[in-house]
Amino acid sequence: MKLIATLLAGCCAGMTAQAGALVDLSAEASRPVTNDLVRASVYSEATGKSAAELAQRVNADIAEALKLIRTKAGVSVKSGRQSTYPVYSQAQKIDGWRMRSELVIESKDQGGVSELLGKLQQMRLAVGDVSLLPSPEARRQVEDEATREAIRAFRSRAEVIAEQLGKGWKIKQLNVQQGGGMPMPMLHATRTAMLADAAPAPAPLEAGESLVTTHISGQIELAD
C-alpha cells in the first residue's frame, strides 16, 4: 500500500510540474438581425357588480376575437394574462368586480397585424403592447454567425499572447453566452388605450433591427 501511495503521489507531482501558466481571456462579437416578427396583445376588460356577468361578457368578446384572428393566415394566437379582482368602495367594502382577459398574437406579416389590430379595436377590444423582435429562426442563424466570429476573436487573442511569450497553447475552459435581441416596444397599453377611440388602427410598423451578441470567456494553458 505504501508503494502504491508513493507512486500516485509521484504521478500527481509530475502532472503539476508539467502544467503551464493559465491565462483568462474573453472576446465577443455582435451582429444585427432584422425584427421580422411582430407580437401584440389585445384584451377585453369590464367592470360591474356581478362577477358571473362580467365573465360572460368578457369571454364573449374573446371568443369573437378568436374567430376573427383564426381567419388570418400566418397569425398565431394564444391566451395571455387573465385576472378577476374586487373593486372596493371608500368604506373598503367590495363594491364590484373587474375582469380582464388577454390574447397574444404573433406573425411575420406586420402589415396584416396592423390591420387586424384595427378591426379588433372596432370589436371593443383594447390593444396592450405591440413589440417587434427577431423570429426564433432568424435569431438562431445570426447567433451562430456571431458565435463563429467570437470564437475566432478568442483564438486570435490566445495566439497573440502565446506568440509573444514564445509558448504553445491549448484551451482549458470555454464559456459561451448569448445576449441581445430583446423585443422592441412600439406601443404600450396606456398609449393605445388613449388612442383607441381616435385611431382604430395603429400606425404602420417599422421593423428595424436588433443586436445579437455572443460573449466568449475562457482559459488557456500555455506550454513550451
Phi, psi and chi 1 to 4 in degrees:
 res  aa     phi    psi   chi1   chi2   chi3   chi4
   1 MET       -  -37.3  -64.7  -67.4  -67.3      -
   2 LYS   -63.7  -40.3  -84.9 -172.0  178.3 -179.4
   3 LEU   -64.0  -43.5  177.7   59.3      -      -
   4 ILE   -62.4  -45.3  -65.6  175.9      -      -
   5 ALA   -61.6  -39.9      -      -      -      -
   6 THR   -65.2  -42.1  -58.2      -      -      -
   7 LEU   -63.3  -42.8  -70.7  173.1      -      -
   8 LEU   -63.2  -43.1  -72.8  173.7      -      -
   9 ALA   -63.0  -40.1      -      -      -      -
  10 GLY   -66.0  -38.2      -      -      -      -
  11 CYS   -63.4  -47.0  178.0      -      -      -
  12 CYS   -63.6  -40.0  -67.5      -      -      -
  13 ALA   -64.0  -38.3      -      -      -      -
  14 GLY   -64.7  -41.4      -      -      -      -
  15 MET   -64.1  -40.2  -68.6  175.0   62.8      -
  16 THR   -65.4  -40.4  -57.5      -      -      -
  17 ALA   -66.1  -32.4      -      -      -      -
  18 GLN   -81.1  -18.2  -68.2  174.0    3.9      -
  19 ALA   -66.5  137.6      -      -      -      -
  20 GLY   -91.9 -177.9      -      -      -      -
  21 ALA   -67.9  145.6      -      -      -      -
  22 LEU  -104.0  137.4  -60.4  177.8      -      -
  23 VAL  -128.1  128.7 -179.7      -      -      -
  24 ASP   -87.2  134.0  -66.9  -32.1      -      -
  25 LEU  -134.8  158.7  -70.8  176.2      -      -
  26 SER  -149.7  154.6   65.0      -      -      -
  27 ALA  -157.2  157.0      -      -      -      -
  28 GLU  -148.4  160.8   68.9  176.9   26.0      -
  29 ALA  -144.3  142.8      -      -      -      -
  30 SER  -124.3  142.9  -61.6      -      -      -
  31 ARG  -136.2  140.8  -72.3  -71.6 -174.2   92.2
  32 PRO   -78.0  147.2   28.6  -33.6      -      -
  33 VAL  -136.2  136.8   54.9      -      -      -
  34 THR   -69.6  136.1  -58.9      -      -      -
  35 ASN   -78.6   86.9  -65.0  -40.3      -      -
  36 ASP   -96.7    7.5   59.4  -17.2      -      -
  37 LEU  -127.9  134.7 -175.5   69.7      -      -
  38 VAL  -111.1  135.5   57.7      -      -      -
  39 ARG  -123.8  128.7  178.1 -174.8  -63.9  157.3
  40 ALA  -138.7  148.9      -      -      -      -
  41 SER  -116.1  139.4   64.0      -      -      -
  42 VAL  -126.6  151.6  -65.8      -      -      -
  43 TYR  -149.0  157.0   62.8   91.5      -      -
  44 SER  -113.9  133.9  174.0      -      -      -
  45 GLU  -137.7  138.1 -172.7  173.3   58.0      -
  46 ALA  -147.7  153.3      -      -      -      -
  47 THR  -128.7  138.4  -56.3      -      -      -
  48 GLY  -171.7 -176.8      -      -      -      -
  49 LYS   -81.9  -31.2  -62.1  -67.5 -175.2 -179.4
  50 SER  -109.2  120.8  169.9      -      -      -
  51 ALA   -64.4  -35.0      -      -      -      -
  52 ALA   -66.6  -42.0      -      -      -      -
  53 GLU   -66.6  -37.7  -68.8  179.1    0.9      -
  54 LEU   -62.2  -44.7  -70.0  178.3      -      -
  55 ALA   -60.4  -41.7      -      -      -      -
  56 GLN   -63.7  -42.9 -174.5  175.5    5.2      -
  57 ARG   -68.1  -47.6 -171.2 -169.0  -41.6  169.8
  58 VAL   -66.1  -44.2  168.7      -      -      -
  59 ASN   -62.6  -34.2  -70.4  -19.8      -      -
  60 ALA   -66.6  -41.0      -      -      -      -
  61 ASP   -62.1  -43.2  -72.0  -15.8      -      -
  62 ILE   -66.7  -39.8  -67.4  -63.5      -      -
  63 ALA   -62.3  -42.0      -      -      -      -
  64 GLU   -66.0  -39.0  -73.1  -60.6  -48.6      -
  65 ALA   -64.1  -41.2      -      -      -      -
  66 LEU   -62.3  -38.5  -77.8  170.9      -      -
  67 LYS   -59.5  -44.5  -72.8 -178.7 -177.7  178.7
  68 LEU   -68.4  -46.3  174.7   60.6      -      -
  69 ILE   -61.3  -39.8  -64.8  170.3      -      -
  70 ARG   -70.8  -11.5  -73.4  169.0  176.9  163.9
  71 THR   -82.8  -11.6   63.4      -      -      -
  72 LYS   -92.7  117.3  -58.4  -61.5 -178.6 -178.9
  73 ALA   -68.0  141.9      -      -      -      -
  74 GLY    79.4   10.5      -      -      -      -
  75 VAL  -115.3  124.6  176.8      -      -      -
  76 SER  -101.5  151.6   65.7      -      -      -
  77 VAL  -141.5  144.8   60.5      -      -      -
  78 LYS  -147.7  159.9   62.8 -178.2  179.2 -179.7
  79 SER   -70.3  142.0  -63.4      -      -      -
  80 GLY  -108.6 -144.9      -      -      -      -
  81 ARG   -71.7  143.0  -68.4  170.1  -68.1 -176.8
  82 GLN  -133.0  137.8  -60.1 -174.3   31.5      -
  83 SER  -149.8  147.1   60.8      -      -      -
  84 THR  -137.5  124.2  -58.0      -      -      -
  85 TYR  -146.2  155.8   51.1   91.7      -      -
  86 PRO   -75.8  152.4   26.2  -33.3      -      -
  87 VAL  -109.5  124.8  176.4      -      -      -
  88 TYR   -99.5  147.4  -68.8   93.5      -      -
  89 SER   -82.4  177.9   65.9      -      -      -
  90 GLN   -63.9  -23.8  -67.4 -177.1  -12.0      -
  91 ALA   -85.2    9.6      -      -      -      -
  92 GLN    62.3   33.1  -64.8  -58.2  -51.2      -
  93 LYS  -111.6  151.7  -66.7 -176.8  178.2 -179.9
  94 ILE   -66.1  119.1  -65.1  177.9      -      -
  95 ASP  -106.7  -10.7 -169.8   44.3      -      -
  96 GLY   173.8 -165.8      -      -      -      -
  97 TRP  -138.1  153.0  -62.8   87.9      -      -
  98 ARG  -128.3  131.7  179.7  170.9  -65.1  154.8
  99 MET  -126.4  142.5 -178.7  176.8 -179.8      -
 100 ARG  -140.9  135.3  174.1  168.8  168.8  159.6
 101 SER  -133.7  137.2 -175.7      -      -      -
 102 GLU  -123.4  147.3 -178.1 -176.7   72.8      -
 103 LEU  -121.6  143.5  -66.2  173.2      -      -
 104 VAL  -117.3  124.9  179.2      -      -      -
 105 ILE  -115.8  147.6   60.4  178.3      -      -
 106 GLU  -137.8  144.0  -72.0 -173.6   -6.4      -
 107 SER  -167.5  155.1  177.5      -      -      -
 108 LYS   -87.6  -10.6  -69.0 -175.2  177.4 -178.4
 109 ASP   -87.9   87.5 -177.6    1.9      -      -
 110 GLN   -67.7  -38.2  -63.8  173.6    9.2      -
 111 GLY   -64.8  -39.8      -      -      -      -
 112 GLY   -64.9  -38.0      -      -      -      -
 113 VAL   -67.4  -40.6  169.0      -      -      -
 114 SER   -59.5  -44.2 -178.9      -      -      -
 115 GLU   -65.0  -41.5  179.6 -176.4   -5.6      -
 116 LEU   -63.1  -40.7  179.1   60.4      -      -
 117 LEU   -63.1  -37.6  -67.3  178.9      -      -
 118 GLY   -61.9  -42.6      -      -      -      -
 119 LYS   -67.6  -37.8  -67.9 -179.7  178.0  179.5
 120 LEU   -66.3  -35.3  -70.6  169.6      -      -
 121 GLN   -66.6  -34.1  -73.4 -175.9   78.1      -
 122 GLN   -68.6  -17.5  -67.1  173.2  -12.8      -
 123 MET   -94.1   18.7  -64.7  170.9   57.6      -
 124 ARG    78.2    9.1  -62.4 -175.2  -55.0  179.2
 125 LEU   -89.2  149.6  -90.5   76.2      -      -
 126 ALA  -104.0  151.7      -      -      -      -
 127 VAL   -94.6  130.7  178.3      -      -      -
 128 GLY   -90.5 -107.3      -      -      -      -
 129 ASP   -98.1  144.4  -64.4  -30.1      -      -
 130 VAL  -125.0  121.5  179.8      -      -      -
 131 SER  -131.2  150.7  -59.7      -      -      -
 132 LEU  -113.7  137.0  -66.8  167.0      -      -
 133 LEU  -155.2  163.4   65.6  158.4      -      -
 134 PRO   -71.4  143.5  -13.2   27.4      -      -
 135 SER   -70.0  156.9   62.0      -      -      -
 136 PRO   -55.1  -40.5  -27.2   35.4      -      -
 137 GLU   -70.0  -38.5   54.3  -88.9   22.3      -
 138 ALA   -67.2  -42.5      -      -      -      -
 139 ARG   -63.1  -43.3 -179.0 -171.4  175.4   99.6
 140 ARG   -61.9  -41.5 -172.5  161.0   46.7 -113.1
 141 GLN   -63.5  -44.4  179.4  179.3   -9.8      -
 142 VAL   -71.5  -35.2  174.2      -      -      -
 143 GLU   -60.1  -40.1  -79.8 -179.2  -15.7      -
 144 ASP   -63.4  -42.2  -71.7  -15.0      -      -
 145 GLU   -64.3  -43.6  -65.3  171.4   -1.2      -
 146 ALA   -66.0  -35.1      -      -      -      -
 147 THR   -65.5  -44.3  -61.3      -      -      -
 148 ARG   -59.2  -43.3  -65.5 -173.5 -173.7   98.5
 149 GLU   -67.2  -40.0 -173.1  174.4  -20.1      -
 150 ALA   -66.7  -38.9      -      -      -      -
 151 ILE   -65.7  -40.4  -69.9  175.3      -      -
 152 ARG   -61.3  -40.0  -73.7 -164.9  -64.2  -92.2
 153 ALA   -66.7  -38.5      -      -      -      -
 154 PHE   -63.4  -46.5 -177.2   91.8      -      -
 155 ARG   -64.8  -37.7  -68.7 -178.9   60.7   87.9
 156 SER   -63.0  -42.2  178.1      -      -      -
 157 ARG   -66.1  -39.8  -70.0 -176.4  179.2 -178.7
 158 ALA   -62.5  -41.6      -      -      -      -
 159 GLU   -66.7  -37.6  -71.7  170.5   -1.2      -
 160 VAL   -62.4  -46.8  168.2      -      -      -
 161 ILE   -63.6  -47.3  -67.9  171.7      -      -
 162 ALA   -64.9  -38.7      -      -      -      -
 163 GLU   -64.7  -43.4 -179.6 -177.4   -2.9      -
 164 GLN   -66.3  -27.7  -68.0  -58.1  -52.5      -
 165 LEU   -95.0   -2.9  -65.0  174.4      -      -
 166 GLY    66.5   38.6      -      -      -      -
 167 LYS  -122.5  158.6  -55.5  -76.1 -172.9  177.8
 168 GLY   -86.8  172.9      -      -      -      -
 169 TRP  -154.5  160.0   64.6  -82.8      -      -
 170 LYS  -150.8  153.8   64.8  179.2  179.9  179.2
 171 ILE   -78.2  129.0  -65.0  175.4      -      -
 172 LYS   -98.8  -33.9  -67.9  -71.5  -69.8 -176.5
 173 GLN  -154.3  144.1 -177.1 -178.7   -3.6      -
 174 LEU  -145.4  129.8 -158.6   63.8      -      -
 175 ASN  -122.0  135.9  -60.2  -51.4      -      -
 176 VAL  -121.2  127.7 -179.2      -      -      -
 177 GLN  -129.1  136.3  -66.8 -179.1  -34.2      -
 178 GLN  -106.0  145.4  -52.9  -75.6   -0.4      -
 179 GLY  -151.5  173.1      -      -      -      -
 180 GLY    83.3 -172.5      -      -      -      -
 181 GLY    71.3   26.0      -      -      -      -
 182 MET   -74.5  154.7  -62.0  -60.3  -68.4      -
 183 PRO   -57.9  139.2  -24.9   34.5      -      -
 184 MET  -100.0  108.4  179.8  175.1   66.2      -
 185 PRO   -66.7  135.3   24.2  -31.7      -      -
 186 MET  -104.7  -45.1  -60.7  -64.0  -66.1      -
 187 LEU  -137.3  146.1  -65.1  173.2      -      -
 188 HIS  -113.3  163.4  -68.1  -74.3      -      -
 189 ALA   -56.9  -42.7      -      -      -      -
 190 THR   -63.7  -42.0   51.4      -      -      -
 191 ARG   -70.7  -43.7 -176.3 -178.5  172.4 -161.5
 192 THR   -68.1  -31.1   49.8      -      -      -
 193 ALA   -65.8  -39.1      -      -      -      -
 194 MET   -67.7  -32.1  -66.6  170.5   58.7      -
 195 LEU   -92.2   -3.2  -62.2  178.0      -      -
 196 ALA   -58.0  -43.8      -      -      -      -
 197 ASP   -77.6  -36.9  -67.5  -26.0      -      -
 198 ALA   -79.9  -32.5      -      -      -      -
 199 ALA  -139.2   92.5      -      -      -      -
 200 PRO   -59.6  -29.7  -21.7   32.3      -      -
 201 ALA  -108.5  133.8      -      -      -      -
 202 PRO   -63.9  161.8  -18.1   29.6      -      -
 203 ALA   -64.9  156.2      -      -      -      -
 204 PRO   -54.3  144.1  -24.6   33.5      -      -
 205 LEU   -94.3  132.6  -56.7  176.6      -      -
 206 GLU  -104.8  117.7 -179.0   63.6   33.6      -
 207 ALA   -61.6  -55.2      -      -      -      -
 208 GLY    68.3 -166.5      -      -      -      -
 209 GLU  -134.7  155.8  -66.9  179.4  -28.1      -
 210 SER  -114.6  161.6  -66.1      -      -      -
 211 LEU  -109.3  122.2 -160.7   62.4      -      -
 212 VAL  -103.7  131.1  169.8      -      -      -
 213 THR  -124.1  135.7  -59.6      -      -      -
 214 THR  -112.5  125.8  -62.2      -      -      -
 215 HIS  -111.3  124.7 -178.6   79.1      -      -
 216 ILE  -110.4  126.4  -57.0  -73.3      -      -
 217 SER  -130.4  149.0   62.0      -      -      -
 218 GLY  -175.9 -166.0      -      -      -      -
 219 GLN  -141.7  134.8 -165.3  174.4   66.4      -
 220 ILE  -114.6  154.9   63.9  170.3      -      -
 221 GLU  -112.8  126.1 -179.6 -177.7  -29.3      -
 222 LEU   -87.0  142.1  -60.5  177.9      -      -
 223 ALA  -139.0  155.4      -      -      -      -
 224 ASP   -69.5      -  -65.9  -28.8      -      -
